[in-house]
Amino acid sequence: MAENAVAGMAPMALTLTKTAEGFGVADASLPFAGSATKDRVGLLRNKQVNCERLRKANDQSYTLHARDFYSDLRMAWERGVEEVLFNKVVQRFQRGVSTLGLGKVSVAPDDVAPVMAGMTKCSNYTGHDGAPEANIPIPEPADMTTDLNDLETWRKAVLAKNRR
C-alpha cells in the first residue's frame, strides 16, 4: 500500500461477481455483506425500486425478491446494532473489544424499540417458517420504503445522539 502512495496510485476495492455476462465480472461496489449500514440502506433502496418494478409488472418473482429485501434489511438492522448503537465497540468475529468507543455509547429504550420492531417485521418474511394459519401477506413496495426509512431514521438519530 505504501508503494501505491509513492507512485500516486490509490488502492481500489473491486468485487467479482457472476452476472448474465458470465463469471468474474468486476463491480466497483462492495458486496452487501461488506458494506456499512449507511451503504446497505443505499443498496436496499435499489432493491426496493426493483421490487416495485416487478410488482407493477405482476412478475411472479416479486415474492422471492421481496423476501430477499427483508432478509437483507434484517442484516442491515443487525449491522446497525454493532456499528451504530454500540459504536463498533463490540463486533461479531472480532478478537478485541474497542473500549475507547464506550464513551459514545448510550442505549435508551427509544433506541431499542425501533430495532426490535424492525427485526420482528423482517422475521415475519424471512428466516422462519411461518404458521400456515398466519397467512402473512408479502409487503407492498410502499411498505418496503417505510421499513427502510425506519432504519435510516433510527441510524441518523442514534448517531446524532451519540455525537453529543
C-alpha positions in Angstrom: 0.0 0.0 0.0 2.8 2.4 0.8 4.3 1.9 -2.7 0.9 2.9 -4.2 1.0 6.2 -2.3 4.5 6.9 -3.6 3.5 6.1 -7.1 0.5 8.3 -6.8 -1.9 5.4 -7.1 -4.9 4.9 -4.9 -6.0 1.4 -4.0 -9.4 0.3 -5.3 -11.6 -2.4 -4.0 -13.5 -4.4 -6.6 -16.0 -7.2 -6.2 -16.0 -10.1 -8.6 -19.5 -11.3 -9.4 -21.4 -13.7 -11.6 -23.8 -12.0 -14.0 -25.6 -12.7 -17.2 -22.2 -11.8 -18.8 -20.5 -14.6 -17.1 -18.2 -15.2 -14.1 -15.6 -12.8 -12.8 -17.3 -9.6 -13.7 -15.7 -6.7 -11.8 -18.0 -4.4 -9.9 -16.7 -1.2 -8.2 -19.1 -1.6 -5.2 -18.6 -3.7 -2.1 -20.8 -6.7 -1.6 -23.7 -6.2 0.8 -22.0 -8.3 3.5 -19.0 -6.0 3.5 -21.0 -2.7 3.5 -21.6 -0.3 6.3 -25.2 0.3 7.5 -25.4 3.6 5.6 -24.2 1.9 2.4 -26.6 -1.0 2.9 -29.5 1.5 3.0 -28.5 2.6 -0.5 -28.2 -0.9 -1.8 -31.6 -1.7 -0.3 -33.2 1.3 -1.9 -32.1 -0.2 -5.3 -33.6 -3.5 -4.3 -36.9 -1.7 -3.4 -37.0 0.0 -6.7 -36.5 -3.3 -8.5 -39.3 -4.9 -6.3 -41.6 -2.0 -7.2 -40.9 -2.7 -10.9 -41.6 -6.4 -10.5 -44.8 -5.7 -8.6 -46.1 -3.3 -11.3 -45.4 -5.9 -13.9 -47.2 -8.7 -11.9 -43.9 -10.6 -12.1 -44.2 -13.9 -10.2 -40.6 -13.4 -8.9 -41.8 -10.4 -6.8 -42.3 -12.6 -3.7 -38.8 -14.0 -3.9 -37.3 -10.6 -4.3 -39.4 -9.1 -1.5 -38.2 -11.9 0.8 -34.7 -11.2 -0.2 -35.2 -7.5 0.5 -36.4 -8.3 4.0 -33.6 -10.8 4.6 -31.1 -8.0 3.8 -33.0 -5.4 5.8 -32.7 -7.7 8.8 -29.0 -8.0 8.3 -28.8 -4.2 8.0 -30.5 -3.8 11.3 -28.1 -6.3 12.9 -25.1 -4.4 11.4 -26.6 -1.2 12.7 -26.7 -2.5 16.2 -23.0 -3.3 16.1 -21.9 -0.3 14.1 -24.2 2.5 15.3 -25.9 1.6 18.6 -22.7 0.0 20.1 -20.3 2.4 18.2 -18.3 -0.6 16.9 -17.2 -1.4 20.5 -18.3 -5.0 20.2 -18.5 -6.6 16.7 -19.0 -10.2 15.7 -15.9 -12.2 14.9 -13.6 -9.5 16.3 -11.0 -10.6 18.8 -10.9 -7.5 20.9 -13.4 -5.0 22.3 -12.8 -1.4 21.4 -13.4 0.1 24.9 -12.2 3.5 23.8 -15.5 3.9 21.9 -17.6 3.2 25.0 -17.8 6.9 25.8 -20.0 7.4 22.8 -22.3 4.5 23.6 -25.7 5.4 25.2 -28.6 2.9 24.8 -32.0 4.1 25.8 -35.4 2.4 25.4 -36.3 4.6 22.4 -33.1 3.4 20.7 -34.0 -0.3 21.2 -37.7 -0.1 20.3 -37.2 0.6 16.6 -34.6 -2.2 16.3 -37.0 -4.7 17.9 -39.9 -3.6 15.7 -37.7 -3.7 12.5 -36.2 -7.1 13.3 -39.6 -8.6 14.2 -41.2 -7.4 11.0 -38.3 -8.7 8.9 -38.6 -12.1 10.7 -42.2 -12.3 9.5 -41.0 -12.7 5.9 -37.6 -14.4 6.2 -35.6 -16.8 8.2 -38.5 -18.5 9.9 -41.2 -20.9 8.7 -44.4 -19.2 9.4 -47.6 -20.9 10.6 -49.9 -21.6 7.7 -52.8 -20.1 9.7 -51.0 -16.8 10.0 -51.0 -16.3 6.2 -49.0 -13.1 6.4 -49.0 -11.4 3.1 -45.8 -10.2 1.5 -45.5 -6.4 1.9 -46.0 -4.0 -0.9 -43.2 -1.8 -2.2 -44.5 1.2 -0.3 -44.2 -0.8 2.9 -40.6 -1.6 2.0 -39.9 2.1 1.6 -41.4 2.8 5.0 -39.5 0.0 6.7 -36.2 1.1 5.1 -36.9 4.7 6.1 -37.4 3.5 9.7 -33.9 2.0 9.7 -32.3 5.2 8.2 -34.2 7.5 10.6 -33.1 5.3 13.6 -29.5 5.3 12.3 -29.3 9.0 11.9 -31.0 9.7 15.3 -28.6 7.4 17.2 -25.6 8.8 15.5 -26.7 12.4 16.3 -27.4 11.5 19.9 -24.1 9.8 20.4 -22.2 12.8 18.9 -23.3 14.9 21.8 
